[in-house]
Structure formats: structure tokens, C-alpha cells
Amino acid sequence: MAMKKGRLTTEEKLYLDNHKDVEIEKLCKKLKRSKDAIEGYLDLTKEPEPEPTKRESYIKNLFAKKEDRGVVVMTEAASMYMDERKKQHKNKLDQSFIHKFDNNK
């Protein structure tokens, strides 16, 4: 099977964009392109992961992690932060859902 050479065509790029979840070997056979050409295009079009916000990174740093073992433990600081946040959040929500009936009528 002869591999195509040169730049990817617009149709091939569109096909790759719509089939990013398919295995690279299957894409190579379907498009008759080399693995390097397809991987190169997919790397160029890969969407960067969004940067975490300051609050997200702060909260993540409050947890103790051992990534090599897949363990995450909530520290005392994280527990206190979440308890305080829960109180603030609860006060805002509870008031909006409370309906008081008028007992005088």
C-alpha cells in the first residue's frame, strides 16, 4: 500500500478533526498517510488545557497528594476552608428558598 506524500488536504484535515477519538493506526490506513503526518497534525490542532484559576490552584494545594500511589487526603486547612465556604454558601441559598406564609389571614 503506497502512502500519500505532501501536505494534508483540506478534506483530510476535516476528517481528522471529526475523528480525533479514533486510533491513529486506523486513521493511517483510512487516509493512506504516515503515522508521523497524522500525529503531527493532531499535535498542532490539540487544544491546550485551560489554566486553573487562582482559587482552584489554591484549593488543590490544600490537599496532600501522593500521585504515584493515587492517593489524595484532605488536610486540616482544606477542611477548614471548605467548612467556611459551606457556611457562606448555605446562608446565601437558604434565604432564597424559604417561603413564609402569612398566618394573620
Summary of the structure (lengths in Angstrom):
residues: 105
radius of gyration: 26.4
end to end distance: 87.3
largest distance: 88.4
contacts: 182
relative contact order: 0.08
helix: 55%
strand: 8%
